[in-house]
Amino acid sequence: MQDRASFLALGTIAIGLAVLGLKFGAYWLTGSVALYSDALESCVNVVAALVTFGALRVSAKPADAKHPYGHQKIEYIAAVFEGALILLAAVVVFHAAWESWRNPKPVTIDAFGIGLNVAAGLINGGWAALLLARARALRSPALRADGQHLMTDVISSIGVLAALVIAVATGLSWLDPLLACLVAVNILVSGWKLMQQSFSGLLDEAAAPEELERIRGLIALHAEGALEAHDLRTRHSGRLTFIEFHLVVPGDMRVDRAHDICDRIEAALKEAVGAAMITIHVEPENKAKHQGIVVL
């Protein structure tokens, strides 16, 4: 699974370099600061893709003595770093827009240059859609961050091209730097949302309510022989879901019988949830809280 994620990250680097060349070609042919800001965002895409690839390689390492829970959280750190890069790109775009406002330069509509930018947008859009779909399947925060970033880039490109045509058609040269500022605002919003999502993962956010309800149902369905379960806690770390709860059994139940129940629950949860690390604390009935999930 991690090999597939790393392959996609390598593909993102290659796509990013190709798109970067196309967008800078479009800027060189038109002289538009808005297209320059669009190309600058692609520079960030390439750096972010390199960071993502490195993070995926580290997260694939098995757990060790220093990291008994694995290395998956590096993906959230990489996503935070990518968000910071996006914010930095926005600052640079604002600066370029300000300089263009102070010293306006003529913008020309070059058919070939516009075509280069359209081609770059189509490539980015297709790859972003693929990344987002695979990120959900592979449960990779780093790939999801890359996909969201590229999709933001596509939206920026569409707005830039549309407004650039309007600026040249009307002769209002100030529309070009204004457009670059709007692109920068879009970049800022994207970077902030990405960092918020990544911080949630670093802070051990619990599973979504619907997933939590499904976990409760599976425990109730497959814990035959036990009495109840309580203190269910979950968290995500990259593609791994951590599940922990207490299982109440009759006081006279044999240890091997209680162990069999735990094995059955673990097998059902891993089949439904996917990659999971499950911790079950077995306690006798006379010491239980008697509140929580009732076993069917």
C-alpha positions as CSV (number, residue, x, y, z in Angstrom):
1,M,0.0,0.0,0.0
2,Q,2.8,2.4,0.9
3,D,4.6,1.5,-2.3
4,R,1.6,2.6,-4.3
5,A,1.5,5.9,-2.4
6,S,5.2,6.5,-3.0
7,F,4.7,5.8,-6.7
8,L,1.9,8.4,-6.8
9,A,4.1,10.9,-5.0
10,L,6.8,10.3,-7.6
11,G,4.2,10.9,-10.3
12,T,3.3,14.2,-8.7
13,I,6.9,15.3,-8.8
14,A,7.0,14.6,-12.6
15,I,3.7,16.2,-13.2
16,G,4.6,19.2,-11.2
17,L,7.8,19.8,-13.2
18,A,6.0,19.5,-16.5
19,V,3.2,21.9,-15.4
20,L,5.8,24.3,-14.0
21,G,7.5,24.5,-17.4
22,L,4.2,25.1,-19.2
23,K,3.1,27.9,-16.8
24,F,6.4,29.7,-16.9
25,G,6.3,29.5,-20.7
26,A,2.8,31.1,-20.6
27,Y,4.1,33.9,-18.3
28,W,7.1,34.5,-20.5
29,L,4.9,34.8,-23.6
30,T,2.3,37.1,-22.1
31,G,4.1,39.1,-19.4
32,S,1.1,38.7,-17.1
33,V,1.9,39.0,-13.3
34,A,-1.3,36.9,-12.7
35,L,0.2,34.1,-14.8
36,Y,3.5,34.6,-13.0
37,S,1.6,34.0,-9.7
38,D,0.0,30.9,-11.1
39,A,3.4,29.6,-12.2
40,L,4.9,30.4,-8.8
41,E,2.3,28.2,-7.1
42,S,3.5,25.4,-9.3
43,C,7.0,25.9,-7.8
44,V,5.4,25.2,-4.4
45,N,3.7,22.2,-5.9
46,V,7.0,20.6,-6.8
47,V,8.6,21.3,-3.5
48,A,5.5,19.9,-1.7
49,A,5.6,16.8,-3.8
50,L,9.2,16.2,-2.8
51,V,8.3,16.6,0.8
52,T,5.4,14.2,0.4
53,F,7.5,11.6,-1.2
54,G,10.0,11.8,1.6
55,A,7.3,11.6,4.2
56,L,5.7,8.5,2.6
57,R,9.1,6.7,2.6
58,V,9.5,7.5,6.3
59,S,5.9,6.5,7.3
60,A,6.4,3.1,5.5
61,K,9.1,2.2,8.1
62,P,7.9,-0.5,10.6
63,A,7.6,0.3,14.3
64,D,10.8,0.1,16.3
65,A,12.0,0.5,19.9
66,K,11.9,4.3,19.7
67,H,8.7,4.5,17.7
68,P,6.5,1.6,19.0
69,Y,3.4,3.0,17.3
70,G,5.0,3.5,13.9
71,H,6.0,6.5,11.9
72,Q,2.7,7.4,10.2
73,K,2.4,10.9,11.9
74,I,5.2,12.1,9.7
75,E,2.6,12.5,7.0
76,Y,0.7,15.0,9.1
77,I,3.9,16.9,9.7
78,A,4.6,16.9,5.9
79,A,1.1,18.3,5.3
80,V,1.6,21.1,7.8
81,F,4.9,21.9,6.1
82,E,3.1,22.0,2.7
83,G,0.5,24.3,4.2
84,A,3.3,26.6,5.3
85,L,4.8,26.6,1.8
86,I,1.4,27.6,0.4
87,L,1.2,30.5,2.8
88,L,4.7,31.6,1.8
89,A,3.8,31.4,-1.9
90,A,0.8,33.7,-1.2
91,V,3.1,36.3,0.4
92,V,5.4,36.2,-2.7
93,V,2.4,36.6,-5.0
94,F,1.2,39.6,-3.0
95,H,4.7,41.2,-3.3
96,A,4.7,40.6,-7.1
97,A,1.2,42.0,-7.5
98,W,2.2,45.2,-5.5
99,E,5.3,45.7,-7.7
100,S,3.2,45.3,-10.8
101,W,0.7,47.8,-9.5
102,R,3.4,50.4,-8.9
103,N,5.1,49.7,-12.2
104,P,2.5,48.4,-14.6
105,K,3.7,46.5,-17.7
106,P,1.7,45.8,-20.9
107,V,0.0,42.4,-21.0
108,T,-0.6,40.6,-24.3
109,I,-2.8,37.8,-25.3
110,D,-0.6,35.2,-26.9
111,A,-2.6,32.3,-28.2
112,F,0.3,29.8,-27.7
113,G,1.0,31.1,-24.2
114,I,-2.7,30.8,-23.2
115,G,-2.7,27.3,-24.7
116,L,0.2,26.3,-22.5
117,N,-1.6,27.5,-19.4
118,V,-4.8,25.6,-20.4
119,A,-2.8,22.4,-21.0
120,A,-1.1,22.8,-17.6
121,G,-4.5,23.3,-15.9
122,L,-6.0,20.1,-17.6
123,I,-3.0,18.1,-16.5
124,N,-3.2,19.4,-12.9
125,G,-6.9,18.8,-12.8
126,G,-6.7,15.2,-13.9
127,W,-3.8,14.3,-11.6
128,A,-5.5,16.1,-8.6
129,A,-8.7,14.0,-9.1
130,L,-6.6,10.8,-9.2
131,L,-4.6,11.8,-6.1
132,L,-7.8,12.6,-4.1
133,A,-9.4,9.3,-5.1
134,R,-6.3,7.3,-4.2
135,A,-5.7,9.2,-1.0
136,R,-9.1,8.1,0.3
137,A,-8.4,4.5,-0.7
138,L,-4.9,4.5,0.8
139,R,-5.9,6.7,3.8
140,S,-2.9,9.0,3.2
141,P,-3.0,12.5,4.7
142,A,0.1,13.5,2.7
143,L,-1.5,12.4,-0.7
144,R,-4.7,14.1,0.3
145,A,-2.8,17.4,1.0
146,D,-1.1,17.2,-2.4
147,G,-4.4,16.5,-4.2
148,Q,-6.2,19.4,-2.4
149,H,-3.3,21.7,-3.2
150,L,-3.3,20.8,-6.9
151,M,-7.1,21.3,-7.1
152,T,-6.7,24.8,-5.6
153,D,-4.1,25.5,-8.3
154,V,-6.6,24.4,-11.0
155,I,-9.3,26.7,-9.7
156,S,-6.7,29.6,-9.6
157,S,-5.7,28.9,-13.2
158,I,-9.3,29.0,-14.4
159,G,-9.9,32.4,-12.7
160,V,-6.6,33.8,-13.9
161,L,-7.3,32.9,-17.6
162,A,-10.8,34.3,-17.5
163,A,-9.9,37.6,-15.9
164,L,-6.8,38.0,-18.0
165,V,-8.9,37.9,-21.2
166,I,-11.2,40.5,-19.6
167,A,-8.2,42.7,-18.6
168,V,-6.8,42.7,-22.2
169,A,-10.2,43.2,-23.9
170,T,-11.0,46.2,-21.7
171,G,-7.5,47.7,-21.6
172,L,-7.7,48.0,-17.8
173,S,-4.1,47.0,-17.0
174,W,-4.7,47.3,-13.2
175,L,-6.9,44.2,-13.4
176,D,-3.8,42.0,-13.9
177,P,-2.2,42.8,-10.4
178,L,-5.6,42.8,-8.8
179,L,-6.2,39.3,-10.2
180,A,-2.9,38.2,-8.8
181,C,-4.0,39.4,-5.4
182,L,-7.2,37.3,-5.7
183,V,-5.1,34.3,-6.6
184,A,-3.0,35.0,-3.5
185,V,-6.1,35.1,-1.3
186,N,-7.3,31.8,-2.7
187,I,-3.8,30.3,-1.9
188,L,-4.0,31.7,1.6
189,V,-7.3,30.1,2.3
190,S,-6.2,26.7,0.9
191,G,-3.0,26.7,2.9
192,W,-4.8,27.6,6.2
193,K,-7.5,24.8,5.7
194,L,-4.7,22.3,4.9
195,M,-2.8,23.2,8.1
196,Q,-6.0,23.0,10.2
197,Q,-6.7,19.4,8.9
198,S,-3.1,18.4,9.6
199,F,-3.1,19.8,13.1
200,S,-6.2,17.7,13.8
201,G,-4.3,14.6,13.0
202,L,-1.3,15.6,15.1
203,L,-3.7,16.2,18.0
204,D,-5.1,12.6,17.8
205,E,-8.6,13.6,16.6
206,A,-11.1,10.8,17.1
207,A,-12.7,8.8,14.3
208,A,-15.7,10.4,12.6
209,P,-19.1,9.9,14.3
210,E,-20.3,7.5,11.6
211,E,-17.1,5.5,11.8
212,L,-17.3,5.4,15.5
213,E,-20.9,4.1,15.4
214,R,-19.8,1.4,13.0
215,I,-17.1,0.3,15.4
216,R,-19.6,0.2,18.2
217,G,-21.9,-2.0,16.2
218,L,-19.1,-4.4,15.2
219,I,-18.0,-4.8,18.9
220,A,-21.6,-5.5,19.9
221,L,-22.1,-8.0,17.1
222,H,-18.9,-10.0,17.5
223,A,-18.4,-10.0,21.3
224,E,-20.7,-13.0,22.0
225,G,-19.8,-14.4,25.4
226,A,-18.9,-11.1,26.9
227,L,-21.3,-8.8,28.7
228,E,-20.5,-5.3,27.5
229,A,-17.8,-2.9,26.4
230,H,-17.0,0.6,27.6
231,D,-14.5,3.5,27.4
232,L,-14.1,3.2,23.7
233,R,-11.5,5.5,22.3
234,T,-10.2,6.0,18.8
235,R,-7.7,8.1,16.9
236,H,-6.1,8.2,13.4
237,S,-2.5,8.3,12.6
238,G,-2.0,8.3,8.8
239,R,-3.6,5.1,7.4
240,L,-3.7,3.5,10.8
241,T,-6.8,3.6,13.1
242,F,-6.1,3.1,16.8
243,I,-9.0,1.5,18.7
244,E,-9.0,1.0,22.5
245,F,-11.8,-0.2,24.9
246,H,-12.6,-2.3,27.9
247,L,-14.4,-5.6,27.5
248,V,-16.5,-6.9,30.4
249,V,-16.7,-10.7,30.8
250,P,-18.3,-13.0,33.5
251,G,-16.1,-13.3,36.5
252,D,-15.7,-17.0,36.2
253,M,-14.7,-17.0,32.5
254,R,-11.4,-18.7,31.6
255,V,-8.6,-16.6,30.2
256,D,-8.4,-18.6,26.9
257,R,-12.1,-18.1,26.3
258,A,-11.9,-14.3,26.9
259,H,-8.9,-14.3,24.5
260,D,-10.9,-16.0,21.8
261,I,-13.6,-13.3,22.1
262,C,-10.9,-10.6,21.7
263,D,-9.5,-12.3,18.7
264,R,-12.9,-12.5,17.1
265,I,-13.6,-8.8,17.7
266,E,-10.1,-7.8,16.4
267,A,-10.6,-9.8,13.2
268,A,-14.0,-8.2,12.5
269,L,-12.7,-4.6,13.2
270,K,-9.6,-5.0,11.0
271,E,-11.7,-6.4,8.1
272,A,-14.1,-3.5,8.3
273,V,-11.7,-0.6,9.2
274,G,-8.6,-1.7,7.4
275,A,-5.2,-1.0,8.9
276,A,-5.8,-0.8,12.7
277,M,-4.0,-1.2,16.0
278,I,-6.5,-2.6,18.6
279,T,-6.1,-2.7,22.4
280,I,-8.7,-4.5,24.5
281,H,-8.6,-4.5,28.3
282,V,-10.5,-7.4,29.7
283,E,-12.1,-7.0,33.1
284,P,-14.3,-9.2,35.2
285,E,-18.0,-8.4,35.8
286,N,-17.7,-7.6,39.4
287,K,-15.2,-4.8,38.7
288,A,-16.9,-3.3,35.6
289,K,-18.6,0.1,35.3
290,H,-21.6,-1.5,33.6
291,Q,-22.1,1.2,31.1
292,G,-21.3,1.3,27.4
293,I,-21.9,-1.1,24.5
294,V,-24.3,-3.9,25.2
295,V,-23.2,-7.2,23.5
296,L,-25.9,-8.6,21.2
